[in-house]
């Protein structure tokens, strides 16, 4: 049962594979954005898992503490969350414009309309 000791890494792998599967297998553009967000969430979890030190505390020098956690991964993830929300909003805005131009958000129908022109 030692493989369950690091269950958070198994969750990261599961979310990565799920997000990648959604992006590759779905033709709907909104579903692809959701798949990218799932994949992105797995990367967030990976960085947070790496950044935590067992028994570590905040890096504030104080008597009685000798093990500290690095705050940099957590700060980077906060920035990445903001960038991810902005990227998702931009992607959804592009999907709206594609829907207005083509009348659909399915990849195969868009390709078919482009081939006819």
C-alpha atoms as an extended CHARMM CRD file, in Angstrom:
* protein
*
       117  EXT
         1         1  UNK       CA              0.0000000000        0.0000000000        0.0000000000  PROA      1               0.0000000000
         2         2  UNK       CA              2.9780000000        2.3220000000       -0.3190000000  PROA      2               0.0000000000
         3         3  UNK       CA              1.6020000000        3.6720000000       -3.6100000000  PROA      3               0.0000000000
         4         4  UNK       CA             -1.2550000000        5.2500000000       -1.6150000000  PROA      4               0.0000000000
         5         5  UNK       CA              1.2330000000        7.2070000000        0.4920000000  PROA      5               0.0000000000
         6         6  UNK       CA              1.3770000000        9.9150000000       -2.1580000000  PROA      6               0.0000000000
         7         7  UNK       CA             -2.2550000000        9.9140000000       -3.2230000000  PROA      7               0.0000000000
         8         8  UNK       CA             -2.0880000000       13.5600000000       -4.2840000000  PROA      8               0.0000000000
         9         9  UNK       CA              0.2750000000       12.6390000000       -7.1370000000  PROA      9               0.0000000000
        10        10  UNK       CA             -2.1490000000        9.9500000000       -8.2930000000  PROA      10              0.0000000000
        11        11  UNK       CA             -4.9050000000       12.5580000000       -8.3180000000  PROA      11              0.0000000000
        12        12  UNK       CA             -2.6620000000       14.8520000000      -10.3750000000  PROA      12              0.0000000000
        13        13  UNK       CA             -2.0130000000       12.0740000000      -12.9110000000  PROA      13              0.0000000000
        14        14  UNK       CA             -5.7160000000       11.2170000000      -13.0830000000  PROA      14              0.0000000000
        15        15  UNK       CA             -6.7110000000       14.8630000000      -13.6590000000  PROA      15              0.0000000000
        16        16  UNK       CA             -3.9910000000       15.3360000000      -16.2870000000  PROA      16              0.0000000000
        17        17  UNK       CA             -5.1130000000       12.2860000000      -18.2370000000  PROA      17              0.0000000000
        18        18  UNK       CA             -8.7740000000       13.2690000000      -17.9070000000  PROA      18              0.0000000000
        19        19  UNK       CA             -8.0900000000       16.8180000000      -19.1410000000  PROA      19              0.0000000000
        20        20  UNK       CA             -5.9790000000       15.5690000000      -22.0300000000  PROA      20              0.0000000000
        21        21  UNK       CA             -8.6680000000       13.0340000000      -22.9860000000  PROA      21              0.0000000000
        22        22  UNK       CA            -11.3610000000       15.7360000000      -22.9900000000  PROA      22              0.0000000000
        23        23  UNK       CA             -9.2680000000       18.0210000000      -25.2080000000  PROA      23              0.0000000000
        24        24  UNK       CA             -8.4320000000       15.2770000000      -27.7030000000  PROA      24              0.0000000000
        25        25  UNK       CA            -11.7620000000       13.4410000000      -27.8500000000  PROA      25              0.0000000000
        26        26  UNK       CA            -14.3310000000       16.2350000000      -27.8920000000  PROA      26              0.0000000000
        27        27  UNK       CA            -15.2130000000       18.3610000000      -30.8860000000  PROA      27              0.0000000000
        28        28  UNK       CA            -17.1430000000       21.0060000000      -28.9770000000  PROA      28              0.0000000000
        29        29  UNK       CA            -14.9810000000       24.0760000000      -28.3840000000  PROA      29              0.0000000000
        30        30  UNK       CA            -16.4570000000       24.8190000000      -24.9450000000  PROA      30              0.0000000000
        31        31  UNK       CA            -15.7190000000       21.2520000000      -23.8430000000  PROA      31              0.0000000000
        32        32  UNK       CA            -12.1530000000       21.6830000000      -25.0410000000  PROA      32              0.0000000000
        33        33  UNK       CA            -11.7810000000       24.7780000000      -22.8550000000  PROA      33              0.0000000000
        34        34  UNK       CA            -13.1680000000       22.8340000000      -19.8940000000  PROA      34              0.0000000000
        35        35  UNK       CA            -10.6310000000       20.0570000000      -20.6070000000  PROA      35              0.0000000000
        36        36  UNK       CA             -7.8090000000       22.5960000000      -20.6520000000  PROA      36              0.0000000000
        37        37  UNK       CA             -9.0250000000       23.9560000000      -17.3110000000  PROA      37              0.0000000000
        38        38  UNK       CA             -9.0370000000       20.4480000000      -15.8050000000  PROA      38              0.0000000000
        39        39  UNK       CA             -5.4970000000       19.9100000000      -17.0860000000  PROA      39              0.0000000000
        40        40  UNK       CA             -4.4520000000       23.2700000000      -15.6800000000  PROA      40              0.0000000000
        41        41  UNK       CA             -5.9310000000       22.3980000000      -12.2840000000  PROA      41              0.0000000000
        42        42  UNK       CA             -3.8240000000       19.2430000000      -12.1870000000  PROA      42              0.0000000000
        43        43  UNK       CA             -0.6900000000       21.3250000000      -12.7420000000  PROA      43              0.0000000000
        44        44  UNK       CA             -1.7500000000       23.6190000000       -9.8960000000  PROA      44              0.0000000000
        45        45  UNK       CA             -2.1360000000       20.6230000000       -7.5880000000  PROA      45              0.0000000000
        46        46  UNK       CA              1.2620000000       19.2990000000       -8.6370000000  PROA      46              0.0000000000
        47        47  UNK       CA              3.0280000000       22.5600000000       -7.7970000000  PROA      47              0.0000000000
        48        48  UNK       CA              1.2110000000       22.8920000000       -4.4810000000  PROA      48              0.0000000000
        49        49  UNK       CA              2.0980000000       19.3000000000       -3.5810000000  PROA      49              0.0000000000
        50        50  UNK       CA              5.7550000000       19.8910000000       -4.3450000000  PROA      50              0.0000000000
        51        51  UNK       CA              5.8280000000       23.1560000000       -2.3880000000  PROA      51              0.0000000000
        52        52  UNK       CA              4.6520000000       21.7110000000        0.9250000000  PROA      52              0.0000000000
        53        53  UNK       CA              7.2990000000       20.3840000000        3.3150000000  PROA      53              0.0000000000
        54        54  UNK       CA              6.1820000000       17.8470000000        5.9110000000  PROA      54              0.0000000000
        55        55  UNK       CA              6.3450000000       19.5320000000        9.3030000000  PROA      55              0.0000000000
        56        56  UNK       CA              7.3460000000       22.8430000000        7.7500000000  PROA      56              0.0000000000
        57        57  UNK       CA              5.9800000000       26.1820000000        8.8120000000  PROA      57              0.0000000000
        58        58  UNK       CA              5.7280000000       29.6110000000        7.2200000000  PROA      58              0.0000000000
        59        59  UNK       CA              9.1800000000       31.1090000000        6.5640000000  PROA      59              0.0000000000
        60        60  UNK       CA              9.0720000000       33.4550000000        9.5360000000  PROA      60              0.0000000000
        61        61  UNK       CA             12.1990000000       33.1160000000       11.6600000000  PROA      61              0.0000000000
        62        62  UNK       CA             11.1220000000       32.3390000000       15.1680000000  PROA      62              0.0000000000
        63        63  UNK       CA             12.5510000000       30.3760000000       18.0600000000  PROA      63              0.0000000000
        64        64  UNK       CA             11.6640000000       26.6790000000       18.0300000000  PROA      64              0.0000000000
        65        65  UNK       CA             11.2050000000       26.2900000000       14.2650000000  PROA      65              0.0000000000
        66        66  UNK       CA             13.8660000000       24.8370000000       12.0140000000  PROA      66              0.0000000000
        67        67  UNK       CA             11.9140000000       23.4830000000        9.0020000000  PROA      67              0.0000000000
        68        68  UNK       CA             10.2760000000       25.9530000000        6.6680000000  PROA      68              0.0000000000
        69        69  UNK       CA              8.0660000000       25.5800000000        3.5880000000  PROA      69              0.0000000000
        70        70  UNK       CA              8.9660000000       27.4860000000        0.4680000000  PROA      70              0.0000000000
        71        71  UNK       CA              6.1960000000       30.0260000000       -0.3260000000  PROA      71              0.0000000000
        72        72  UNK       CA              7.2830000000       30.5560000000       -3.9400000000  PROA      72              0.0000000000
        73        73  UNK       CA              5.2520000000       27.6880000000       -5.4810000000  PROA      73              0.0000000000
        74        74  UNK       CA              2.0990000000       28.9470000000       -3.7780000000  PROA      74              0.0000000000
        75        75  UNK       CA              2.6770000000       32.4910000000       -4.9990000000  PROA      75              0.0000000000
        76        76  UNK       CA              3.2840000000       31.2320000000       -8.5340000000  PROA      76              0.0000000000
        77        77  UNK       CA              0.0430000000       29.2540000000       -8.4140000000  PROA      77              0.0000000000
        78        78  UNK       CA             -1.9050000000       32.3270000000       -7.3330000000  PROA      78              0.0000000000
        79        79  UNK       CA             -0.5320000000       34.1430000000      -10.3540000000  PROA      79              0.0000000000
        80        80  UNK       CA             -1.2610000000       31.1490000000      -12.5940000000  PROA      80              0.0000000000
        81        81  UNK       CA             -4.8790000000       31.0240000000      -11.3930000000  PROA      81              0.0000000000
        82        82  UNK       CA             -5.3850000000       34.6550000000      -12.4050000000  PROA      82              0.0000000000
        83        83  UNK       CA             -3.7720000000       34.0240000000      -15.7970000000  PROA      83              0.0000000000
        84        84  UNK       CA             -5.8820000000       30.8650000000      -16.2150000000  PROA      84              0.0000000000
        85        85  UNK       CA             -9.1250000000       32.7230000000      -15.5540000000  PROA      85              0.0000000000
        86        86  UNK       CA             -8.1550000000       35.4250000000      -18.0450000000  PROA      86              0.0000000000
        87        87  UNK       CA             -7.1790000000       32.8170000000      -20.6510000000  PROA      87              0.0000000000
        88        88  UNK       CA            -10.4560000000       30.9540000000      -20.1580000000  PROA      88              0.0000000000
        89        89  UNK       CA            -12.4130000000       34.1830000000      -20.5480000000  PROA      89              0.0000000000
        90        90  UNK       CA            -10.5400000000       34.9790000000      -23.7590000000  PROA      90              0.0000000000
        91        91  UNK       CA            -11.1450000000       31.4630000000      -25.0770000000  PROA      91              0.0000000000
        92        92  UNK       CA            -14.8610000000       31.6730000000      -24.3310000000  PROA      92              0.0000000000
        93        93  UNK       CA            -15.0410000000       35.0910000000      -25.9970000000  PROA      93              0.0000000000
        94        94  UNK       CA            -13.4240000000       33.5730000000      -29.0980000000  PROA      94              0.0000000000
        95        95  UNK       CA            -15.9550000000       30.7310000000      -29.0090000000  PROA      95              0.0000000000
        96        96  UNK       CA            -18.7640000000       33.3120000000      -28.9830000000  PROA      96              0.0000000000
        97        97  UNK       CA            -17.2630000000       35.0380000000      -32.0350000000  PROA      97              0.0000000000
        98        98  UNK       CA            -16.8200000000       31.6940000000      -33.8140000000  PROA      98              0.0000000000
        99        99  UNK       CA            -20.4600000000       30.8700000000      -33.0520000000  PROA      99              0.0000000000
       100       100  UNK       CA            -21.5490000000       34.1920000000      -34.5510000000  PROA      100             0.0000000000
       101       101  UNK       CA            -19.4310000000       33.6590000000      -37.6760000000  PROA      101             0.0000000000
       102       102  UNK       CA            -20.1490000000       29.9620000000      -38.3390000000  PROA      102             0.0000000000
       103       103  UNK       CA            -23.3780000000       29.2930000000      -36.4720000000  PROA      103             0.0000000000
       104       104  UNK       CA            -21.8220000000       26.3610000000      -34.5870000000  PROA      104             0.0000000000
       105       105  UNK       CA            -19.0930000000       25.5230000000      -32.0880000000  PROA      105             0.0000000000
       106       106  UNK       CA            -18.4380000000       21.9620000000      -33.3090000000  PROA      106             0.0000000000
       107       107  UNK       CA            -15.0000000000       21.5410000000      -34.8930000000  PROA      107             0.0000000000
       108       108  UNK       CA            -16.0650000000       19.1770000000      -37.6680000000  PROA      108             0.0000000000
       109       109  UNK       CA            -18.8910000000       21.4650000000      -38.7940000000  PROA      109             0.0000000000
       110       110  UNK       CA            -16.5440000000       24.4720000000      -38.8470000000  PROA      110             0.0000000000
       111       111  UNK       CA            -14.0060000000       22.4840000000      -40.9190000000  PROA      111             0.0000000000
       112       112  UNK       CA            -16.7720000000       21.3890000000      -43.2840000000  PROA      112             0.0000000000
       113       113  UNK       CA            -17.9130000000       24.9900000000      -43.8030000000  PROA      113             0.0000000000
       114       114  UNK       CA            -14.3160000000       26.0950000000      -44.4440000000  PROA      114             0.0000000000
       115       115  UNK       CA            -13.8290000000       23.3090000000      -47.0000000000  PROA      115             0.0000000000
       116       116  UNK       CA            -16.9660000000       24.3370000000      -48.9100000000  PROA      116             0.0000000000
       117       117  UNK       CA            -15.7260000000       27.9110000000      -49.4180000000  PROA      117             0.0000000000
